[in-house]
C-alpha cells in the first residue's frame, strides 16, 4: 500500500509561512514516495472556526501548487466517530467529568503554589489540580443532569497502568534531537481533556481517531507537537488503533525566535501574496527552494 500523509489545519485564521512549510513537506513526501496526500479541516472549535478561513485554506494551498485528494475530511461532520471512541474509553473506566471552571482551576493552582511550584505539562500549562475523580457516581450524575458545565478528562494514572513500554518511531527529530525509537511519557500531561459538555471531542482524541480512519501511515508535523505524541500513542493503544510513524520538523520562527502562530497574528500567506510574493519565493523563504 502507498504511504498516506495528511495536512490538517484549523480554519480559525489565515495560513502563515509555518503552515506553508508543513504543507509543502507533506506534499513533497507524498510525491517522493508515490504516496497519497489528504487534507483534513480541523473545525471542531465552533466559536473560532469560520467558513471564510476554510475557503482561504483551499486557495492558499492551491496557490502554492499543492494538490490533495478530495473531498477533504471536515471534523465537524464526524462527531459520531469521536463519541464512539470516547464511549470505548469510558467503558474501560478511564474517563471522568470535572466541573471546575477555568477560574476555579486557577484558584486551586494558586493555593497549591503557596507551598512551591505546581507541576506543568510539556507545553507549560499547569496539570489539572482538582479532585473530581473522588466524586461519587451519584454526585457526578447529579451535577451533569443539573446542566453544570464539565470537561471529560482521561484518568491518566489508570490509563498508564494498562500500557507498558510505550514508544513511537521518530523519523524526524524532536526539539532536543530525539530520533529513532522514542519512549513516550504521557503521564507528563496529567489528566488531559478528551471532550467537553458541548463538544464530544478534543484535539488529542480527534486527531488519533481521524488518522486511523484515514489510514495515515506517516505523520509529518511541527516539533511543537512532538511531546503530545506521547498522549496520542497512549490513546492509540487504548483504542486499538494502528501506529503511524512520526516525522517532526523544525518550526519557522520570526526575527525574535518565536514560532509563527495565528494567535500572534503572524503575517498570512494571503498578505504575502498581495504584497507580490510568489510560490517559488515562499519555498525559498522556508528553506525548500
C-alpha positions in Angstrom: 0.0 0.0 0.0 1.3 3.5 -0.8 2.1 5.6 2.3 -0.6 8.1 3.3 0.2 11.7 4.5 -2.1 14.4 5.8 -2.1 18.2 6.3 -4.6 19.2 9.0 -5.1 22.9 9.5 -7.7 24.6 11.6 -9.9 27.2 9.9 -9.5 29.7 12.8 -7.2 32.1 11.0 -5.2 32.5 7.8 -2.3 30.2 7.0 1.2 31.6 7.5 4.7 30.5 6.5 4.8 27.8 9.2 1.7 26.2 7.7 3.2 26.5 4.2 6.4 24.7 5.3 4.5 21.8 6.9 2.1 21.5 3.9 4.9 21.6 1.4 6.9 18.9 3.4 3.8 16.6 3.4 3.3 17.2 -0.3 6.9 16.5 -1.2 7.0 13.4 1.0 3.9 12.1 -0.8 5.3 12.8 -4.2 8.7 11.3 -3.4 7.3 8.1 -2.0 4.4 7.6 -4.5 2.1 8.2 -1.6 -1.2 10.0 -1.1 -1.8 13.4 0.5 -5.0 14.0 2.4 -6.4 17.3 3.6 -8.2 17.4 6.9 -10.1 20.5 8.2 -9.9 20.5 12.0 -13.0 22.6 12.7 -14.3 21.3 16.0 -14.0 24.7 17.7 -17.3 26.2 16.5 -16.6 29.6 18.2 -13.3 30.3 16.4 -13.6 28.4 13.1 -15.1 30.3 10.1 -16.1 29.3 6.6 -14.0 32.1 5.1 -10.9 30.8 6.7 -11.6 27.3 5.4 -12.1 28.8 1.9 -8.8 30.6 2.3 -7.0 27.3 3.2 -8.0 25.8 -0.1 -7.0 28.9 -2.0 -3.6 29.2 -0.3 -2.7 25.6 -0.8 -3.7 25.6 -4.5 -1.6 28.8 -5.0 1.4 27.0 -3.5 0.9 24.3 -6.1 -0.2 21.7 -3.6 -2.8 19.1 -4.6 -4.6 16.7 -2.4 -7.3 14.0 -2.6 -10.8 15.3 -2.4 -13.1 15.7 -0.6 -11.3 17.0 2.5 -12.3 15.4 5.8 -14.1 18.0 8.0 -14.1 17.1 11.7 -17.4 18.7 12.3 -19.0 16.1 10.1 -17.6 13.1 12.1 -18.6 13.8 15.7 -20.1 10.4 16.0 -16.7 8.8 15.4 -15.2 10.7 18.3 -18.2 10.0 20.5 -17.8 6.3 19.8 -14.1 6.4 20.8 -15.0 8.3 24.0 -17.6 5.7 24.9 -15.0 3.0 24.5 -12.6 4.8 26.9 -15.5 5.4 29.3 -16.3 1.7 29.2 -12.8 1.0 30.3 -13.3 3.2 33.3 -10.8 5.8 32.1 -13.0 8.9 31.8 -14.4 11.1 34.4 -16.2 14.5 34.4 -14.6 17.5 36.1 -16.8 20.5 36.9 -14.3 23.3 37.9 -14.3 26.4 35.8 -11.1 27.8 34.4 -11.2 30.4 37.2 -11.7 27.8 39.8 -8.8 25.7 38.5 -6.6 28.8 38.5 -7.5 29.4 42.1 -6.7 25.8 43.1 -3.3 26.1 41.4 -2.6 29.4 43.2 -3.4 27.8 46.5 -1.1 24.9 45.9 1.7 27.0 44.7 1.9 28.6 48.2 4.0 25.5 49.0 6.0 25.5 45.8 5.7 25.3 42.0 2.8 23.3 40.7 3.8 20.7 38.0 3.3 21.7 34.4 2.9 19.8 31.2 5.4 19.9 28.3 3.7 23.0 26.9 4.0 24.8 30.2 0.3 24.6 31.3 -0.4 23.6 34.9 -1.6 20.0 35.4 -5.2 19.5 36.5 -5.2 20.1 40.2 -8.8 19.2 41.1 -10.3 16.2 42.9 -13.2 15.3 40.6 -12.1 11.7 40.5 -13.1 11.4 44.1 -16.7 12.4 43.4 -19.3 9.6 43.9 -21.2 8.3 40.9 -24.3 9.8 42.3 -22.8 13.3 42.7 -21.4 13.2 39.2 -24.8 12.3 37.8 -26.5 15.0 39.9 -24.1 17.7 38.6 -24.3 16.5 35.0 -28.1 16.4 34.9 -28.3 19.8 36.6 -26.8 21.3 33.4 -23.5 22.3 35.0 -20.6 22.7 32.5 -18.0 20.0 32.6 -14.9 18.6 30.9 -14.4 14.9 30.4 -10.8 14.0 31.4 -8.7 11.0 31.0 -7.7 9.2 34.2 -4.0 9.3 33.2 -2.7 7.1 36.1 -5.3 4.4 35.3 -4.6 4.6 31.6 -0.9 4.3 32.0 -1.3 1.2 34.2 -2.9 -0.5 31.2 0.1 0.2 28.9 3.7 -0.6 29.4 6.8 0.3 27.3 5.1 2.8 25.2 7.2 4.2 22.3 7.0 5.6 18.8 9.2 5.7 15.7 10.6 9.2 15.1 11.7 9.6 11.5 12.4 13.3 12.0 13.7 14.9 15.2 12.4 16.2 18.4 13.3 19.6 20.0 16.3 18.1 21.6 17.3 15.9 18.6 15.3 12.9 19.7 15.0 10.4 16.9 14.5 6.6 16.3 12.6 4.7 18.9 11.4 7.3 21.5 10.0 6.4 24.9 6.6 8.0 25.4 5.8 9.8 28.7 2.0 10.5 28.6 2.0 10.9 32.4 3.7 14.3 31.9 0.5 15.7 30.6 -1.7 14.8 33.6 -5.5 14.2 33.2 -5.9 15.7 29.7 -9.3 16.8 28.5 -10.9 14.4 26.0 -14.2 16.3 25.5 -16.5 18.9 26.9 -20.2 19.0 27.6 -20.9 20.9 24.4 -18.2 19.2 22.2 -17.8 15.4 22.2 -14.1 15.6 21.4 -10.8 17.4 21.8 -7.7 17.8 19.7 -6.0 14.8 21.3 -8.9 12.4 20.8 -10.0 13.6 17.3 -6.5 13.5 15.8 -5.9 9.9 16.6 -9.4 8.8 15.5 -9.0 10.8 12.3 -5.6 9.4 11.5 -6.8 5.9 12.0 -10.0 6.4 9.9 -8.0 8.0 7.1 -5.3 5.3 7.1 -2.5 7.9 7.7 0.8 6.0 7.9 3.3 8.8 8.3 2.5 12.0 10.3 4.6 15.0 9.3 4.1 17.9 11.7 6.0 20.6 13.7 8.1 20.0 16.7 5.6 21.9 18.9 3.6 18.7 18.8 6.5 16.3 19.5 5.7 15.8 23.2 1.9 15.5 22.5 2.8 12.3 20.6 3.0 10.6 24.0 -0.7 11.2 24.6 -1.6 10.2 21.0 0.3 6.9 21.3 -1.4 6.1 24.6 -4.8 6.7 23.1 -4.0 4.6 20.0 -3.1 1.7 22.2 -6.2 2.1 24.4 -8.5 2.3 21.4 -6.8 -0.4 19.4 -5.8 1.9 16.6 -2.8 1.4 14.3 0.5 3.0 15.0 1.8 5.5 12.3 5.4 6.7 12.0 6.1 10.3 13.0 8.3 12.9 11.4 8.5 16.1 13.4 10.1 19.1 11.7 11.7 22.3 12.9 9.5 25.3 13.2 9.6 28.5 11.2 10.3 31.4 13.5 10.1 35.1 13.4 13.0 37.6 13.8 12.8 37.3 17.6 12.9 33.5 17.6 9.3 32.9 18.3 7.3 30.3 16.4 4.8 31.7 14.0 1.2 31.5 15.1 -2.3 32.7 14.3 -2.8 34.0 17.8 0.2 36.3 17.5 -1.1 37.4 14.1 1.9 36.3 12.1 1.8 37.5 8.5 -0.5 35.3 6.5 0.1 33.8 3.1 -2.7 36.0 1.7 -0.9 39.1 2.8 2.4 37.9 1.4 0.7 37.1 -1.9 -1.0 40.5 -2.1 2.5 42.1 -1.4 3.9 40.3 -4.5 5.2 37.0 -3.1 5.4 34.1 -5.4 5.1 30.3 -4.7 8.7 29.9 -5.6 9.6 32.8 -3.2 7.7 31.2 -0.4 9.5 27.9 -0.9 12.8 29.7 -0.7 11.8 31.6 2.4 11.1 28.4 4.3 14.3 26.7 3.1 12.8 24.5 0.3 14.0 26.5 -2.7 
